[in-house]
Each structure stands twice: as C-alpha cells, then as structure tokens.
Amino acid sequence: MSVQAKSHTVLIRTKRLDSWQERVDGAIGVMASASRYAGGFIKLNRVASRMTVAVEEVQRMVRRLNRESTIFRRTGGTHSAGIFHDGEMFTFAEDISRHNALDKAIGAAAENGIEFKRSVTVTSGRQSTSMILKVARMQMPISVSASGPIDSEVLTPRKTGVTLVFFARCERMNMYSHASRIVTS
C-alpha cells in the first residue's frame, strides 16, 4: 500500500481485492478507521432476533413507502426510507441522499422511543455497507430495498445478522441473508 497526500487530497493505492470477503472486511475497516479518527468507534454489531415477517407484509410495506414518496413522484430525484414497527409505518423520510433519508427515519424513530428490535427498515434506493451497518447498530433485524445490491452489500448482512431483501417490487423479492425471517403465510 502507498499513501500520497497533497493539498486536501489523499490517494491510497492498495492491492487488488480478490474476494468478496476481502472487500467487505476492507469496507468495514475503512469505516472503522474513519469513525476512530472522528473520535468514535465502530463495532460490528450482530443482530440476534427471532422476528419474522410475512412476504405479503413486506410487499405491503414497500407499497406504503411508495405511496408516501410524494416528492419522488413529483421530481424523480429523491430517496425514501421508512421504519415499520409491528407492521405499521412509524417514521418516513425523503432526501436527495439515500444515507440522509435513512438517518432521518432512524433519528425520528429514536426520538419517539421505537423498539428497534421489532422494526423493519424499508428504503427506495440501494443500501450501502454503511447503511446496513447502521441498521445492525440499531438492532433492526430486517432491511428491505426496492433496488439491487452490490457484492459487499450482500456479505455485510451475513456478518451482522441482518435479513436483507433486495428487488422488493410488486410480486417479487430476493432475499440475500437470514431468509428464515421472511415467511409465507
């Protein structure tokens, strides 16, 4: 690895990562380093939950998120996130940043005393590794997205115990980790 620092820019060259596992570990390591630099500490939380949700309930949550996404329908330029508790939408947020939309939804839920361990996150956009780590840190067992994943987004929930559902649209969805939490009725 080599590091070059120039005016407000740091270029880091590393070896090519050959496996998905190396990429996930690398992404988590980078976020942990950034967090420590900022005075915090990132811990890879593991979600242990027996919570289950029916396939039809997941589909209903996605439809509800889409109905609430009024700015997106007008502009096509926002992401949305909702926190569902016991099947009902508890908080909702829209933002041009998918990260900010999730942060707003989680923050509003925390301010209102939600029990995250019995909650489901539903987002309109791709969920990055850092977003999945936020969900795990809050101990939410299930995270749903209408979009598709990249490889590190599939490995992170396997390590954290989060059930990850992608491509949750209309009558279909793909489960990438801990699928036993999504049940058929």
Summary of the structure (lengths in Angstrom):
residues: 185
radius of gyration: 17.1
end to end distance: 51.7
largest distance: 58.6
contacts: 594
relative contact order: 0.16
helix: 42%
strand: 28%
